[in-house]
């Protein structure tokens, strides 16, 4: 099994331009249910683009603190089912035991979003605080990170309907990009791809095409980056969470313009005197 289906489908459509209707086709992104199972137990079912599923499941497991490293997954199989895929992972002994204990405590069914969360305290979980400075970017880096992510969005160029997450290194450029119909999925795919390829998140910035909700901040912090750059705006809770965790949050990054909402010490030019 390759573990992936087609990312797009060509659909019939009628395009109306300047009042003129023309029949034709358009490429649309695929969206299928993907079950994420650990030790024979399904943790979540996500609607996702059926590409890079190995990266997706590893990244999900890391960002949801089911595993600590990609090596905690000792076996991975992607099974195609009638309408989607079941990603089945076997965890190492101690990790599987901890996961089983966590499952026994859960009081209700698992949905998407903050998956596997059973209480308000877990949804607003404490995050590991980062040291003050491991990385410094300048305004040009922020601009180039957003530009290079856009240039590498092949699925968006074809369909115009997906999110992306990328890893930007200030000396090496955009090293890895993943796309998905879901913004959380795109970030999880990126986190998994980085873990599987040995990229160190602390050496660069994670860049996303979506708004910044608190769970996107949580995933970025757990991944280990010090800088999260987004093209859209953050929520107030996302900003508070980023500040508390020591994450530099750059948002509304469009062209040469951007806004820094937390920990501006990692952005070297043009913002220090204007951000509290």
C-alpha positions as CSV (number, residue, x, y, z in Angstrom):
1,X,0.0,0.0,0.0
2,X,1.2,3.5,-0.8
3,X,-1.0,5.0,1.8
4,X,-2.3,7.8,-0.3
5,X,-5.0,8.4,-2.9
6,X,-5.3,11.1,-5.5
7,X,-5.1,14.6,-4.1
8,X,-7.4,16.1,-6.7
9,X,-10.3,15.2,-8.9
10,X,-11.5,17.0,-12.0
11,X,-15.1,18.0,-11.7
12,X,-17.5,19.2,-14.3
13,X,-18.5,22.9,-13.9
14,X,-20.1,25.8,-15.7
15,X,-18.0,29.0,-15.5
16,X,-19.8,32.3,-15.8
17,X,-17.5,35.1,-16.8
18,X,-18.9,38.5,-17.7
19,X,-22.4,37.0,-18.1
20,X,-21.2,34.2,-20.5
21,X,-21.6,30.6,-19.3
22,X,-18.9,28.1,-20.5
23,X,-18.9,24.4,-19.6
24,X,-15.6,22.8,-18.6
25,X,-13.7,21.2,-15.7
26,X,-11.9,22.3,-12.6
27,X,-9.5,20.5,-10.3
28,X,-10.8,20.1,-6.8
29,X,-8.9,18.8,-3.7
30,X,-10.0,15.4,-2.4
31,X,-11.2,15.1,1.2
32,X,-11.6,11.7,2.8
33,X,-11.9,10.3,6.3
34,X,-8.6,9.3,7.8
35,X,-8.7,7.2,11.0
36,X,-5.7,7.5,13.3
37,X,-5.4,4.3,15.4
38,X,-2.8,3.4,18.1
39,X,-2.4,-0.1,19.3
40,X,-5.7,-1.1,17.7
41,X,-7.7,1.8,19.2
42,X,-8.9,4.7,17.1
43,X,-8.0,8.0,18.6
44,X,-9.5,10.3,16.0
45,X,-11.1,10.4,12.5
46,X,-10.1,13.5,10.5
47,X,-11.3,14.7,7.2
48,X,-8.0,15.2,5.2
49,X,-6.4,15.3,1.8
50,X,-5.1,11.7,1.2
51,X,-1.5,12.6,0.7
52,X,1.6,12.4,3.1
53,X,-0.4,10.2,5.5
54,X,2.7,8.9,7.2
55,X,3.7,12.4,8.0
56,X,0.2,13.2,9.1
57,X,-0.1,10.4,11.6
58,X,3.4,11.0,13.1
59,X,2.8,14.7,13.3
60,X,-0.6,14.3,14.9
61,X,0.8,11.9,17.5
62,X,3.6,14.3,18.3
63,X,1.5,17.4,18.6
64,X,-1.1,15.6,20.7
65,X,1.7,14.4,23.0
66,X,0.8,10.7,22.4
67,X,4.5,10.1,21.5
68,X,7.6,12.0,22.3
69,X,9.6,11.2,19.2
70,X,8.9,9.6,15.8
71,X,10.9,6.5,17.0
72,X,8.1,5.8,19.5
73,X,6.1,4.5,16.6
74,X,7.6,1.0,16.0
75,X,5.2,0.0,13.2
76,X,3.0,1.9,10.9
77,X,0.5,0.5,8.3
78,X,-1.9,2.5,6.2
79,X,-5.0,0.4,5.3
80,X,-7.4,1.6,2.6
81,X,-11.0,1.2,3.5
82,X,-14.2,1.7,1.5
83,X,-14.3,5.5,1.7
84,X,-10.9,6.5,3.2
85,X,-7.9,5.3,5.1
86,X,-7.1,3.8,8.5
87,X,-3.6,4.7,9.7
88,X,-2.7,1.9,12.2
89,X,0.3,2.5,14.5
90,X,1.9,0.3,17.0
91,X,3.7,2.1,19.8
92,X,6.6,1.1,22.0
93,X,5.8,-0.7,25.2
94,X,5.9,2.2,27.8
95,X,4.4,4.7,25.3
96,X,1.6,2.3,24.5
97,X,0.9,1.8,28.2
98,X,0.7,5.5,28.8
99,X,-1.6,5.9,25.8
100,X,-3.9,3.1,27.1
101,X,-4.1,4.8,30.5
102,X,-5.0,8.1,28.9
103,X,-7.7,6.4,26.9
104,X,-9.2,4.7,30.0
105,X,-9.6,8.2,31.6
106,X,-11.6,9.6,28.7
107,X,-15.3,10.1,29.4
108,X,-16.7,10.6,25.9
109,X,-16.2,10.1,22.2
110,X,-13.4,11.8,20.4
111,X,-14.0,14.4,17.7
112,X,-11.7,16.5,15.6
113,X,-10.2,19.9,16.6
114,X,-8.6,19.4,20.0
115,X,-8.6,15.6,19.6
116,X,-8.5,13.4,22.7
117,X,-9.3,16.3,25.0
118,X,-11.6,15.5,27.9
119,X,-11.5,18.7,30.0
120,X,-11.0,22.4,29.9
121,X,-7.7,22.0,31.7
122,X,-6.4,19.7,29.0
123,X,-7.6,22.1,26.2
124,X,-5.6,24.9,27.8
125,X,-2.7,22.6,28.7
126,X,0.5,24.0,30.0
127,X,3.3,24.2,27.4
128,X,7.0,24.0,27.8
129,X,8.5,27.5,28.0
130,X,11.2,28.3,25.4
131,X,14.4,30.0,26.2
132,X,14.6,33.7,25.3
133,X,16.6,33.5,22.0
134,X,17.6,30.5,19.9
135,X,17.0,32.1,16.6
136,X,16.9,35.6,15.1
137,X,15.1,36.6,11.9
138,X,14.9,39.9,10.1
139,X,12.1,41.5,8.2
140,X,13.5,40.1,5.0
141,X,13.3,36.6,6.4
142,X,9.6,37.1,7.3
143,X,8.9,38.3,3.8
144,X,10.8,35.5,2.1
145,X,9.3,32.8,4.3
146,X,5.8,33.8,3.3
147,X,6.8,34.3,-0.4
148,X,8.6,31.0,-0.6
149,X,5.7,29.1,1.0
150,X,3.3,30.5,-1.5
151,X,5.6,29.6,-4.4
152,X,5.8,25.9,-3.2
153,X,2.0,25.4,-2.8
154,X,1.5,23.1,-5.7
155,X,-1.9,21.9,-4.7
156,X,-3.2,25.4,-4.0
157,X,-2.0,26.5,-7.4
158,X,-4.0,23.6,-9.0
159,X,-7.2,23.9,-6.9
160,X,-7.2,27.2,-4.9
161,X,-8.7,25.5,-2.0
162,X,-6.1,24.2,0.5
163,X,-4.0,25.3,3.4
164,X,-0.2,24.9,3.8
165,X,2.4,24.8,6.5
166,X,6.1,25.1,5.8
167,X,9.5,25.2,7.6
168,X,11.8,28.1,6.8
169,X,15.5,28.2,7.7
170,X,17.1,31.6,7.5
171,X,20.2,30.3,5.8
172,X,18.7,27.5,3.7
173,X,15.3,28.8,2.7
174,X,12.0,26.9,2.7
175,X,13.0,23.3,3.5
176,X,9.7,21.5,3.7
177,X,6.0,22.2,2.8
178,X,2.9,20.2,3.4
179,X,-0.7,21.0,2.2
180,X,-4.1,19.8,3.2
181,X,-7.8,20.9,3.1
182,X,-7.5,21.4,6.9
183,X,-5.2,23.9,8.5
184,X,-4.5,21.6,11.5
185,X,-3.8,18.7,9.2
186,X,-1.3,20.7,7.1
187,X,0.6,21.7,10.3
188,X,0.5,18.1,11.6
189,X,1.8,16.8,8.2
190,X,4.7,19.3,8.4
191,X,5.5,18.4,12.0
192,X,5.6,14.7,11.0
193,X,7.7,15.3,7.9
194,X,10.2,17.3,9.9
195,X,10.5,14.6,12.6
196,X,10.9,11.9,10.1
197,X,13.6,13.8,8.2
198,X,15.6,15.0,11.2
199,X,15.0,18.7,10.7
200,X,15.4,20.7,13.9
201,X,12.4,23.1,14.4
202,X,14.4,25.4,16.7
203,X,16.7,26.3,13.8
204,X,13.9,28.1,11.8
205,X,10.3,29.3,11.7
206,X,7.0,27.5,11.0
207,X,4.9,29.4,8.4
208,X,1.2,28.8,8.0
209,X,-1.4,30.1,5.6
210,X,-4.3,30.3,8.0
211,X,-5.5,32.2,11.0
212,X,-3.8,31.4,14.3
213,X,-6.0,29.7,16.9
214,X,-4.7,28.5,20.2
215,X,-4.3,24.9,19.0
216,X,-2.0,26.1,16.2
217,X,0.2,27.8,18.8
218,X,0.1,24.7,20.9
219,X,1.2,22.5,18.0
220,X,4.0,24.9,17.1
221,X,5.4,25.1,20.6
222,X,5.3,21.3,21.1
223,X,7.0,20.9,17.8
224,X,9.9,23.0,19.1
225,X,10.0,26.1,17.0
226,X,10.6,29.5,18.4
227,X,8.8,31.4,15.7
228,X,5.4,31.0,14.1
229,X,4.5,33.1,11.1
230,X,1.0,33.3,9.7
231,X,-0.6,35.2,6.8
232,X,-3.8,35.8,8.8
233,X,-4.6,37.1,12.3
234,X,-4.4,35.4,15.6
235,X,-7.0,35.0,18.3
236,X,-6.5,36.8,21.6
237,X,-6.0,33.5,23.4
238,X,-3.4,32.4,20.8
239,X,-1.4,35.6,21.6
240,X,-1.6,35.0,25.4
241,X,-0.6,31.4,25.0
242,X,2.4,32.3,22.6
243,X,3.6,34.9,25.1
244,X,3.4,32.5,28.0
245,X,5.3,29.8,26.1
246,X,8.0,32.1,24.8
247,X,6.9,31.8,21.2
248,X,7.4,34.7,18.8
249,X,4.1,35.1,17.0
250,X,4.2,37.0,13.7
251,X,0.9,37.3,11.9
252,X,-0.9,39.3,9.1
253,X,2.3,38.7,7.1
254,X,1.6,40.0,3.6
255,X,4.3,41.2,1.3
256,X,6.7,43.4,3.3
257,X,4.1,44.1,6.0
258,X,3.6,42.0,9.2
259,X,2.7,42.4,12.8
260,X,4.5,40.8,15.8
261,X,2.2,39.9,18.7
262,X,4.6,38.2,21.2
263,X,8.3,37.9,22.0
264,X,9.6,40.4,19.4
265,X,13.2,39.7,20.5
266,X,13.6,37.1,17.7
267,X,12.8,39.7,15.0
268,X,15.9,41.9,14.6
269,X,14.7,44.9,12.6
270,X,12.0,47.5,12.8
271,X,9.7,46.2,15.6
272,X,11.6,46.4,18.9
273,X,10.4,49.8,19.9
274,X,6.8,49.4,18.9
275,X,5.9,46.1,20.6
276,X,5.4,45.8,24.4
